[in-house]
Amino acid sequence: MALLLPFVIASIFLISSSSASSVPDHNKNLNKFQVLEKCSSRRHCGVGQFCSSCPIKFEGSRCVRSTTSNPFNLLNDSLPFNRYAYLTTHNSFAIQKEGPKENQTLNTTELPRVTFSNQEDSITQQLHNGVRALMLDTYDYKGDVWLCHSFLGKCNPFTAFEPLINALKEVEVFLAGNPSEILTIILEDHVELPCGLTKVFKASGLMKYWFPLASMPQDGQDWPLVKHMLAKNHRLIVFTSQKHKQESEGIAYQWNFMVENQYGRRGMVKGKCPKREESAELNDKSISLVLVNHFRTIPIKLTACKDNSQDLIHMLSSCYVEAGNRWANFVAVDFYKRSEGGGSFQAVDMLNGRLLCGCHDLHACLHGSSCRRRMFLQIPFEKFVGLDKPN
């Protein structure tokens, strides 16, 4: 089976994003360039692609995927929320060379920002490209709640990005304009202001989309059907890392509802998928959601193209085994558009294919296809690509 690895990986990552994107083709000339063809600017690439470099994989710039395939639109929205996979950006707020936003009166930090960035696009751009879960680090700062990296456990002028309210308003605009979408916010929560998060969410206008804590499943049960969540306008799911806030503010404690692997360098070990310390065991099926982190402790844009490609597929397969033969629902990455071709977008297509019909790609599920009926695809994915072979 190991001999099939090159074929499988190539088939996963070289699928043209012009067929994967749900964005209408307003200019057929845009599609003259396919994934991994050379380019000199974004206008030379097809719809749902952008012109990117990956020095550790290829010379110059190539067209790579830049949007996800939407399983709700492409296939159906009739399954439980936990039967789909969602692209997740780690530190969604930590945007490289972030400039002022339109119509925004933001008091900028007094000192130049001296900290890591994890993404290149604004939150609005991330959402329009198909990101459906945001990881945000929240801190008390300047008497308000800010998005920030910490230094010595606190938000500082040189590590602060922006007030949380600004990011949440971007989320509200997106949800208002896209009534068939559901978003998840995962908070690394360091806010100690009494009801500080609740006040900001109320001020942002997001409470009308709030998925109620009382409706969240217990004991490994399925989440509500997506179509029912849409009908009730329960389109925003929020998790906090502070356990007491489930009781005090009605914000779901993340690890009551989600298992998660180790993030950073200690989690990126080939063939392994250790759990995060705070999480229950990955194979604890009394918890319905599975989150897989795949990003470095220190973000490096130049290596993200490799991290988000074949390495990501291998990690998802390893975590599938550790999670008791459960595929991930959330896939968290840095620099989400950087890849060797299909990247994180094709990884999520793979997950949705496996979750929805047992296929290795979401598009194979169309027209009622079921790869579970094909003998060679009944082999567990980790065996099919040779990941069960000893090192």
N, C-alpha and C positions, 0 to 999 in steps of 0.2 A: 504493500500500500504506500510505502514511503515514496515509491517512484511516481505516484500520482500527484505529489505535492506541487511541483512546478505548474502542472496543468490547472489544478484547482485554484491556486493562488492567482495565477494569471487570469483565469476566467472571472474571478471575483473582482479584481481591481481594474481590469481593462474594459469593462462594460462602458459604453458611451454614455456620458451624462446627458446627452440630448434626449435620449429616451427615458432617463431617470427623472428629469426635471418636470414639474408640473407647470412651469412658467410657459405661457404661450409664446410661440415663435413669431415675433413681429417682423423679423428680418431674416429670410432664409439664408442670406449670405453669412450670417453669424455662425451657421452650422457647418461651414466648409472645413473647419478645423476640428479634429477629433481629439479625444483624451490622449495625452502624451505627445501630440504633435508640437513641433517647435513654434514659438510665438515671440513677438516682441512687445505686445501690449494686450490688454484685456479685450480690446475690440477685435482682435484676431481669433478669439476663441468662441466656441459655441455658447448658446444659451445654457445657463446653469454651470458655466465653467469660468475659471479665471486663469490668467497667465502667471505662473509661479516658478520659482527656482527650487532645486533640491540638490545642492552641490555634492552631497554624499551618494547620490544615486545617478544623476545625469548632468551633462554640461548644458549651460545656457538656461533658457526658460521654456517651459512646456505648458500646454493647456491641461488643467486638472479640474476635477469636479469641485463645485462650490455650493451646491444645494442638495438637500435631501429629497427622497421620494416620500410623498405623504401617503401612508397606508390607509388613512381614513378616506381620502379621495380616490386613491388608486384601486382599493379593494373594498373595504367596508368599515363601518364604525359600530358594528353590532356585537362586538366581543367585549369582555371586561377590560378595564383600563390596564390591568396588569398582564394582558395578553399581547401587548405591543411593546416596541422598543423606541427609545427617545434619545436623540443626540443631546448631550449635556456639555456645557462649557464650564470648565474649572476656572474660578475667579473671573467670572464673566465681566466684571466691572474693571478689571486691571488692564486697561486698554493702552496699547503702545501709542505714544504721541497723541494722546487724546486732546482735542481742541475744544473750545467752547461750543455748546450746542445752540441752535437757533432759539430765539425767544426765551432765553434762560438767564436769570439774574443770579449767577453763581459767584459767591465770594471765594475766589481761588486761594489756595494756600500761600502763605507768605514766603515760604522757601521753595526752591525748585524741588520737584519730586525726585527722590533718590531711592528707588525701590524697583522690584521686579514687575514686569508686565507679562501677562499670560495670553492675551488676545490682541487682535489687530482691529477688529470691527466694533462699532458701537453696538449696544444691546439691541437697538432697533434693527440694525443690519443682521445681527446674529439671528434674530427671530424671523426675519424675512427670508433668510437662507435655510430655515428649517430647524434651527435649534429650538428644542421644546422644554428644556430644563436649564435653569440658571443656578450656579453656585455663587453665593454672595457672602462676604465676610463683613459683619456689622459690628460697630464699636460706638461707644459714647465718645463724642468729640464736639467741642465748642457748644455744649449744651444741647446737642442734637444727636441724631443717629446718622453715622457716616459709613460709607464703604471704604475699607482701609486694609492695608497690610499692617501687621503689628511690629513694633520694635520694643523689646523688653516688656512685652505683654500689653502695650498700649498703642493707641493711634497717635501718630505724631504728624506735625506739619509736612514732613518730607516723605511720609508714607500714606497720606490721605489722598483719596481720589475725588469723591464727591458725596454730597448728602444722599442718603438712601432714597429720599423722596424723588429725586431726579430720575433715578433708574426705574422706580416703580411707576412713575408717570409714563415712561416709555412703554412699559408693560401694559398699562391701562389703554394707551392709544392702540396698541397692537390687538388686544383682546376686543376692543370696541369695533375695530375694523375687520376682524376675522372671527365671526361668530361660530365657526365650526372647528375652532382650535382650543386645545387645553394646554396650559402651561404649569410647570412645577418650579417652585423656588425652594432651594435647599440652603438654609442659613447656618453658617458657622457663627454662632450668636454669642457676642461678648457684651451685649447691651444690658446694663444694670438699671437704667432709668425706669422707674415704675411705669408699667404699661407703655414703655417707649416704642416698642414695635407696633403695638396696636394703634397708637396715635398716628404713626406714619402711614400705616396701611389705610386707615380711615381717611386721612388727608389726601391720599393718592387716588381715591375713588375706586379702589379695588375690592372693597368689601362686597359689592353686589355680585362678584364672581366667586366668592369664597366657597370652597368645598368644606362643608361642616364636619367637624371632628366626629360628631355622633354617627355620621354615615360611613366612616372609615371602617374597613373590615377587621375582625378579630380572628385569632386562631387559624390563620392561613386561608381564610375564605377569599373568594374572588372579590375584587372591587366592582362597583357598579358598571353596567354596560356604558361604553362611551356615548352611545346615542342618547341614553337617559341622562348622563351628565350634561350633555349639550342642551337637551330639552329643558333641564332645570336651571341652566346657566351656571352650573357648578364647575367652572372652567379654570379655577386657580387653586392649586394644591400647594400648601406651604408647610415646610418642616423646619423645626428649630433643633439646635443641638443642646438646648437647656431643658432638662427634664421637667423642672417645676413650672415652666410656662405652659405646659399642656393643661395644668390645673388652673393657673392664675390668669392666663390670657386666651386659653382655648386654641393654642397653636400646637399642632401635633409634634410630639417628640419623635425625632427622626428614627431612632433605633427601636421604637415600638412597632414600626411599620416597614422597615427596610433593613436588609443586611448589606454589608459593604466590605469590599476588600481593602487591604492596606494601600494607602496612596504613597507616592514618591518613590525614591530609589529602592526602599525596602520591599515595595510591592511589585517592582518590575523585574522579577526573577523568572527567567525562562522555565516554563513547565510548572511553575508554582502559582498559587493564588491565596496567599495568607489573608486572614481576615483583619480588618481594622480593630484596634483594641476595644473601642466602645461598642462594636457591633456584636450581635449574637453570632453563633457559628453560621457560616454561609449555607450550610445544608439544613438549617432550622426552617422547616416548612410551615411552622406556625406563623411565619412572617412572609407576606405575599410578594414584596418587591425586592429586586436584586439590583444593586448599583455596582458597576465595575469602574474603578479609577484606573487610568493609564496615562500618567504624566510624571515628569521628573520632579524631584524635590526643588531643584533650581531650574526654572523654565529656560530652555534654549531653543530659539526659533529655528536655527540651522539644522537641528536634529529632529525637530517635530515632524518633518515629512516622513522620516523613517519610523518614528514612534507611532504615528497615526496610520500606518499601512500594514504590512505583513505582521509586524510585531504585535499590533493591536488584535488582529485576527487570532493569533496564537494565544494571546492573553485571554480573550473571550472564550476560547475553547477550553483552556485550563480552568477558568472560573466556572464554566458550565459543569465540569466534573465535580469541582469542590462544592458547588451549590446544590448538589444532589440531582444532577441532570436537569438543571434549570438554566435557561438562557437569560442574559441580563436584560433588564428593562431600561436602565439608564447607563449610558456610556460617557464618561467624563474625560475630556482631553483638553490640552492646551493648544493654542494656535490651530483651531479646528479645521481651517481650510488648507493647511499645509499637508502635502501628501506626495506619494509617488505616482498618483493617478486617481484612484477612487477614494482612498483615505477613509476618514471617519464616516463619510456619507455611505460608502459602499459597505462598511462594517455594519452600520445600522440596517441597511437593506438586507444584509445576510441574516441579522438577528430577526428581523420581521418576517423574512422568508421561513426561517426555522420555527418561529413562534406560530405563524398563521397557517402554514401548510406543510411544514417539514422540508421545504426546499432550501437551497443554499443562497437564494436571492428572492427578494420580494416579488420581482416581476415574473418569476416562474409560477407564482400563485394565481396569476390571471386566468380567466376562463375556466375556473374550477379545477385547476391542476392540483394534484396532491402528490408530492414526491414520496410520501410515506408508502405509496403503492409500488414504488420502483425499488427493486431488490437492492441494487448497489447503493442506493441512498438511505437504506435502512441501517447502514453501518454508522455507528456514532461518529460525529464529525471529527473528534480528536483522533480516532483511529483512521478515518478516511484520509486525513492529511499527514498521517504518520507521527502524530504527537504522542502516541502511546509507546513509541520506541524508546528504549533506555538511552541515556546520553553516553 
